[in-house]
Amino acid sequence: MRLQTWQLFQSSSRLAKRQSAHRIVSSQIGHSSVLARTWSTPLAKNIAEAIATTGPITLAAYMRQCLTSPEGGYYTSKRNSGDQFGQKGDFITSPEISQVFGELVGVWLVAEWIAQGRPEKDVTLIEVGPGRGTLMDDILRTIRNFKPMASSIQAVHLIEASPSLRLTQKNLLCGPDTLLEETESGHRSTSKYADLPINWVEDIRFLPPSRTSIPFIIAHEFFDALPIHAFQSVSAPLSPPTHQITRSATELTPPTKLTKTTRQWRELLVTPTPPPSILRTTATNLTTPTPQGADFELTLAPASTPHSLLLPERSPRYKNLKHTPGSTIEIRPEAQQYMSDIAVRIGGSNPPPKPPKPTPSTNTLPPAQKTETRRKPAGAALILDYGPTSTVPISTLRGIRAHKLVSPFSAAGQVDLSADVDFTALAEAALDASPGVEVHGPVEQGAWLEAMGIWERVKALGGEGVAEAAKRLVGRERGGMGSVYKVMAVVPERGGKRPVGFGGGVEG
């Protein structure tokens, strides 16, 4: 999400340094301090009050509140002027830069539909995090030129939690005069393209998978905004010190002195910034000051948390980093859940475990279990976002406001928060969830757009503005969009045959 500020983020190490100076403190802010203090936003005060009551919160909880709280969240509250996108907002996305971007995504969907035998019905289009609806509008406008695929589309489903953005999407895709009806699971209206039904739900889990549906799923700059948990590797005693009870029940001997230590993951938590008079010790002995204007800061949990005991132990990638002192990692469990859901919709779920064999003593079989008939894998997903190709993201949380990089701990609810996407974790989640899918990529956005024919389309459209916009999308110099943004595809298992844009050609 957040294009123009990327070079600024790349060239500045201040944010990373601030986040590496994780303070080991407990919450020192009581209710009286919260009430007496002036907070940057009402949501910041609400978060501080919650912390004063329950203690430090996870970074994921903080992000979720800032972005989607019904009481002042970035995406769920009304803004005084327009929305978050465009020159008057906080950032500009690729579909807003050029119509060619969305057109090529539409062409990719058509090519994948062709590769899967041109199904004549039951195709659905699903977009998670549709923004203003610009990308889906360009996709539908493109697909209508391929009439066989256009006629195969049964419905469009948009996953959107923001009421204001939902209305913006409806006005663009259906027209301002069309009715937005409330349904049992969300909302619906009718597209201006071939009277297609368009349905809105707040979470993909509210969209039940269908055995007959062939889902084509788009996730553009969606995963980067999902909440992250952050962890740091520390040296900790192998076991806590123990006290010896003496003959007197009221006397204790000094604790046993331990010299052995082990590496542990400790979670980075969010607490309000303390008053300047309070002395604080940092985990790395750094004294980098908290950014001016920040209401909160990251602190290192003094002991293991349920998340630190579970999440970093799920993958060998994280386990290998635990033995490097000071290693910091970011994990998005919600992103992995989304990818698992997407993979199952395309390729079906893993088969249930086989029933146990009869035991020699009884020679009897357990009651027969019903087995579900799995449909042939079909559909596809295209993920477009930013992040490293294969490494684990570290200290990438950023805040953006009015096209400028700001502290992610300032002006809660009025600053866009995002962090790099772990594409390898997404691929692992998809492959673990379904035996019927393959994952291709990630490849750099610039290479993908060129493989899809961006320059040929630019030539056909003509105009200096079109060419300049295309250069911005594919540019690779100085951390340009063409290299920072990546593209990944999830397709039905077919022996590793590459889809178009990932080294393959149009087939079928």
N, C-alpha and C positions, 0 to 999 in steps of 0.2 A: 504494500500500500504505500504510499508516501514517496513519490519519486524525486522531486527536486531536492529534498533534503538528504538524499543518499550520499552524494559527494561530501556534504558537510559532515555527515556521520563518519564517513571513511577517513576524512582528514583530521578529525578531532579525536584525541584520545582521552579527553577530560571525563566524558561520561563513563568510559570503561574503568578509569582509575577510581572514580568515585564509587563505582560498584564493587571494586576489588577491596576497598577499605571497609570490610564488613565488621561492624562493631558487635562485640559480644556483650550484650546488655539485656536486662529484663525490662519490661515496661515500667518506666518511671513517671508516667503521666497519669495522674489521678483525675477523678471527675471535676474537682475544683479547678485544676489547671486547664482542663478542656473548656470549661465554662468561661474562665477568665481570659483565654487566649483568643486572638482574632485569626480565623481560618480563611483561606483563600476562597473557598466555595462552601455552600451548605452541605454538599456531599462530603467534603473533607472533614467537616465537623462531625457528621454522622459516623464516618469511619473511625475517627479518633475516639468518639464516645464508645463505640463497640470494642475497640482495643483496650480502653480503660476498664471495661467491664470484664472481658474474657482473656485479655493478654494479646501479644503479637499475633498477627494473622499471616497466612501464607501469601506469597506473591500472586498466586493464582486467584485467591479470594479478593485481593486488592484489585487486580485487573478486571475481574468480573464485575465488581461493584462500580468501578470507574467507567466501564464501557456499557453495561446493560442494567444498572440499577434503575428501578422505576422512579426513584427519587433523585433525578439529576444525572443519570447515566449519559455517556457521550452519544450513544446511538439511540437511546430510548427517550430522550427528552427533546422538547421543541427548542429550536434555535431562533434567535431574534432575526437573523438574516440568512435565508436560504438553508442549504444543507452543508454537509462536511466536504463536499467535492467541488472541484473547479477553482478558478482564480479567486473567487470570493470566499472559498472555504479554507480548509487546512491542507489539502493535498489534491493531486491530480493523478488519476489512474490511466493505464494504457488505453482502454476503450474511449476515454475522454480526449485523448491526444489525437487519435485518428480512427476513422471508421474502418480502415483497412484491417486493423487488429481484429475486430469482431467478425469481419467478413472472412478472414482466414481461419478463425476458430470454427465458423460455420462450414467452411469448405472441408476442414478436417473431419467434422461430424459426418458430412456427406460421404467422404472417402471411406470412413470406417463403416458406415451403413452399407456401402457398396461391397466392401470386403467381407461383410457378414451375410452376403447372399441377397441383398435388397429386400428385407422383410416388408410385406405389404400392409401390415397393420400392427397395432399394439406398441408402437414406439412412443416413449415419453421423454421429454426433455426436462432435466432437473438442474437448477442452478442454486448453489449454496452461497449466501452472501451476495445478492445481485446488485448492491449499490443503488444507483439511480435507475437501473434497468437498461442502461445503454448497451451493454454487451449482449444481452438477450434480444434487444431490439435489432441489432445488427445481424445476429445469428438468424432470427426469423426472417428478416428481409432477404438474407442470402439464400436460405433454404427454399423459400418460395419459388426461386428460379429453377429448382430441381423438383419438378412436380411430383414424380413418383415418391420421393422421400417425404415431401410436404404432405401428401395425402395419407402417408402411413402414420403420421403423428396423431396420437390419441389425445394428449393433454400436455400442458406445461406446468411444472411445479416449481415454485420459488420458496426457498427456505429463508425467511426474513423475520427477525424479532422486533424490528423497529416499526411502530405504527406510522411514523411520518415518512420513512423511506418506502414502506409498503404503498402508501398513497401516491408517492412520486412515481413508483414503478407502474402502478395501475394507470395513472394519467398518461404515461408514455406508451405503454404497451396496449392499452385498451381504449384510451381517449378520456378526456376529462369529464365527459357527459355520461359515461357508462357507470352502472351501479356496482359498488363493491359489496357483495352479499356476505353475511356472516354464515359460516357453516359449523358443523359439529367439531371439526378439527382445526378450522381457521377461517379463511376467506376465499372468495372466488369471484371472477369476472370473466369477460369474453374478450379475446384478443382481436385487434383490428386486422390481423392477418388470418384470413380464412375462417373466422369465427371459432378459433381454437379456444377451448376452456383453459383458463389460467387459475391455478389454485395456490394459495399461500398458507404455509404452516410455519410455526416458530422454530421447530426443530425437526431434523430429518426423521427422528424416531416417531413423529406424529404422522408420517407418510408410510403406511403399511406396505411392505414388499408384496408384489403380485407375481404369481407363477407364470402369467402370460405376458406381463409387461417386459418390454425391452428398453432398459433405461440408458440414456445418454446423459452423463452427468458432467457439469462444469463447476470448477471451484477456482475462481480467479481472485487472488488476494484475500482469501478467506482464512486459511490456516494461520497466517501471521498474526491475526488478531485474537486467536484463541488463547486463553490463559496458560501461563507457564508456571511450573515449579522450578526453583533454582536450588542447587546443592553445592557444597564445597567439601573437599576431602580434607580431613583434619586428623591429627594424631591424638588418640585418646587412650586412657588406661585400659588394659585388657579386661579388667573387671573393677567395679567400684571398691574403694577402700572399705574394710570391714572393721568393726569394733569387737574387742574381746571383753566379755563380761567377767569381772573379778568376783571374789567371794562375797564382796559387798554388793548387794543388788543395785545400789545407787551409784556405783563407781564403774567407770569404763576406762580401759587402757587406751592409749593413743592408737589411732588407726594404723593398720599394717601398711608399711611402706612398700609400694610396688614400683618396679623399674620397667616392666614390660609394657609396651604400648602396641596398639594396632591402628590401622587406618579405618576411619569411619566417614560416612557421608553425614553432614549436618545440613539441615535446611536453612535457607536464607529467608528470614521473616521480615515483615513490614511493621515498623513502629513509628510513632510521631517523633519528630526531631526534638531532642531535649533542649531545655534552656542552655545558653552558652556557659553558664556557671558550673554545669555538671561535667565532671571529668569523665572521659570515656576512653576505653582501651580498644584498639582495633585488632582484628584477627591477624593482620599482616604487619602490625606495628607501623602502619602508615597514619599520617595525620591529615589526609586530604579533607578539606572542609566540605560540609554538606552544601550542595548548590544553593545559591541565594534564592529565596522564595519557595523552597521546597517545604512542604508540611510534614513529609515522611522521609524515612531512610531505611535501607536494608540493614538488618542485624543478623548475626549468626546465632542460631539456636544453641543454648548451652548443653543440650542433650539431644539424643536421637528423637525423632518424631515418627509417627506411623508412616508418613510419606517417605521419609529418608530411609526407613528400613525396607520399604517395598519397591518404590519406583526405580531407583538406580540399580537394583539387583535383578531387574528383568532382562537386561540385555548384556551380552559380553562386552559390547562397546563401552558401556558405563563402568563395568567391573574392572576393565583394564586400566581405566583412568583413575580409579580410586587409589592406586598405589603411588600416584604422582602427587607429592605434597602441594596443596593449594589448588588442585584442579577444581574448576567450576563448570558445572553443566546445567543445561536447561532441558526440561522434559515436559511434554504436552500430552498428558493422558487423554484429554478430550479429543485431540487431533487423531490419536491412534484409534479411539473408539469410532470416530467418523469414518476413517479409512477402512476399518473392519466392516462397518455397515455398507459402505460403498462397494467393497469387494464382494460381499455376500449377495448384494443385489445383482451383480453382474455374473458371478461365477458359482453362486450357491455356497452353502456352508459345508464345513467338514462333516463327513458322515458320523453318526453316533457311534460310540464304542460298541464292539461286538459283544453279544451276551456271553456269559461264562459257559465253559464246557461242563457237561454233566460230571458230577463227582462219582468216584468208583463206589462209594458206599451206597448211594441211592440210585445211581444210573438214571436220574431223571433230569429233564430239561426245565429251565425256568419258563414261566408263561410266555407265549409268543408276543413280541412287541411289534406295534405297527411301524412300518418304515415308510418314510415320505418319498414320493417320486420326485426326483430332481429333474428340472428342465435342463435343456441344453444351455450352457453358458452363452450369454448374449448381452449386447450393450457395450458401453465403454465409459471411461472417465478421463477427463483432461484436467490436470492440476497445474495452475500457473501462479507462481509466487516467488519470493526471494529467499535466499539462504544458501549455505555451502552445499556443494555437490555431495560430499560424503562424510565430512567431519561433523562432530557434535557441536552445536552452537554454544558459545560461552559469552556471557555478559553482553547480550545484544538487545536487551530491553531499551526502547527509545520512546520519547514523547515528541509529538509534532503538533504545532499550533501555528496557524497562519503561515504555513510553508516554511517554518523555522524549527530547528531542533531545540527542544526545551527539556527540562527535567521531567521524567515520567512521574515524579512524586510531587509535582506542583499542580494547582488548579484542578483537582480531581473532578472528572466529569466534563471538563472543558478542553482536555488535551487528548489527542488520539494516541493510544498505546499499541505497540506492536513489537514483535521480536522475530528473529530469523526462523525459518522453517527447517526442521530436520528431515530432509527428504529420505534419508536412509531409514529412519524410524517409520515414516509413512509406508515405504515399500515393504518393510518387514511386517507391519501390521496387516497390510493387504494380503500378502502371501501366507501369513499364518492363519488368516481368517477363512480363506477359500482355496481349495485345490484347483478351482476352475479358472484362475486368472493368471496373467503374466503382467509384469511391470516393466515398462521401458522408460529409460531416462533416469535421472533428469538430464536434459540437454540445455544449453544456454538459449535464452529466448531469441537472441539475434540469429543463431544458427537455425533454430526452428522456423522462424518467420521467413528466412531466406529459402529454406527447403520448401516451404509452403507457397512460395512465389510472390513475396511481397513486392519485389522490384517490378515484376511483370504487371502487377495490379496498379502500382504507382504510375507506371508508364501509360496504362490504359486510361487512368483517371486524369492525368496531366495536372499541371499547376505546381508552382514553386512551393506553396504551403504544404501540399500533400507530400512532396519529396522531403521537406525538412522534418515533418512529423515522423516519416518513416525512418529517417536517419537517427532520430532520437530514440526510437523503439529498438533499433538494432545496434546502436553505438556501443562499442566495447572499451573505449579509452577512458581512463580515470574512473573506473568503477561505473561505467555507463550501464544503462538499462539492459542492453543486449547481453552483458555478461553477468550482471548481478541477478537478474531474474532468470528463473529456470522453468522448464516445462517437463512434466511427467505424465505418462499415460498408463492406464490400467485397462487391459483388453482381455477377452476370453482366451484361454489357453489354446495355442495353436502351434506348438513346436518351436517357439522362438521366432516366428516370422515377424519381422519388424513392421509396425504401422507407418504410414506416410508421415513425414516430418521427423522420423526417428531412424532414418536409413532405409526405409521401405518405399514401395511405390503403390500407386492405386491399382487394386486388383479386383476382379469379380465382374 
